[in-house]
Amino acid sequence: MILWDRVVQARADFALHRNLPASQSKSIARAELLTALEAYAAYLIDHRRPIPYLLRDELQIRRLTRHE
């Protein structure tokens, strides 16, 4: 549950920064969200659990846009 809570919090933080002009805090929020998603996906894989399609898709999008 801790990892999932971390994903939820990172999504909320990113949502707060999403519509603001480019800033370091926006980049940090984006990086924290990607890190949280990666950690949760790794946990699921390690425990032989499926990664939900929406989570897998969000992770792929975040990986592809990490340098924006």
C-alpha positions as CSV (number, residue, x, y, z in Angstrom):
1,M,0.0,0.0,0.0
2,I,2.9,2.4,0.7
3,L,4.0,2.3,-2.9
4,W,0.5,2.9,-4.2
5,D,0.1,5.8,-1.8
6,R,3.3,7.2,-3.2
7,V,1.9,7.0,-6.8
8,V,-1.3,8.7,-5.7
9,Q,0.6,11.5,-4.0
10,A,3.0,11.9,-6.9
11,R,0.0,12.2,-9.3
12,A,-1.5,14.9,-7.1
13,D,1.8,16.8,-6.9
14,F,2.2,16.6,-10.6
15,A,-1.4,17.8,-11.2
16,L,-0.7,20.9,-9.1
17,H,2.4,21.8,-11.3
18,R,1.0,20.6,-14.7
19,N,-0.5,23.9,-15.8
20,L,2.2,26.2,-14.4
21,P,4.9,27.6,-16.6
22,A,8.0,25.4,-17.0
23,S,9.9,25.3,-13.7
24,Q,12.2,23.2,-11.7
25,S,9.4,22.1,-9.4
26,K,7.4,20.9,-12.4
27,S,10.4,18.8,-13.5
28,I,10.8,17.4,-10.0
29,A,7.1,16.5,-9.8
30,R,7.3,14.7,-13.2
31,A,10.4,12.8,-12.1
32,E,8.9,11.8,-8.8
33,L,5.8,10.5,-10.6
34,L,7.9,8.4,-12.9
35,T,9.9,7.1,-10.0
36,A,6.8,6.2,-8.1
37,L,5.2,4.4,-11.1
38,E,8.5,2.5,-11.8
39,A,8.7,1.4,-8.1
40,Y,5.1,0.2,-8.1
41,A,5.4,-1.6,-11.4
42,A,8.6,-3.3,-10.2
43,Y,6.8,-4.4,-7.0
44,L,4.0,-6.0,-9.0
45,I,6.5,-7.8,-11.3
46,D,8.6,-9.0,-8.3
47,H,5.4,-10.4,-6.8
48,R,4.2,-12.0,-10.1
49,R,1.2,-9.7,-10.3
50,P,-0.1,-8.2,-13.5
51,I,0.4,-4.5,-14.2
52,P,-3.0,-3.0,-14.9
53,Y,-3.3,-1.8,-18.5
54,L,-3.9,1.9,-17.5
55,L,-0.9,1.9,-15.2
56,R,1.3,0.3,-17.9
57,D,0.2,2.9,-20.4
58,E,0.7,5.8,-18.0
59,L,4.2,4.4,-17.2
60,Q,5.0,4.2,-20.9
61,I,3.8,7.8,-21.5
62,R,5.8,9.1,-18.6
63,R,8.9,7.3,-19.8
64,L,8.6,8.8,-23.3
65,T,8.0,12.3,-22.0
66,R,10.5,12.4,-19.2
67,H,12.7,15.0,-20.9
68,E,10.0,17.6,-21.7
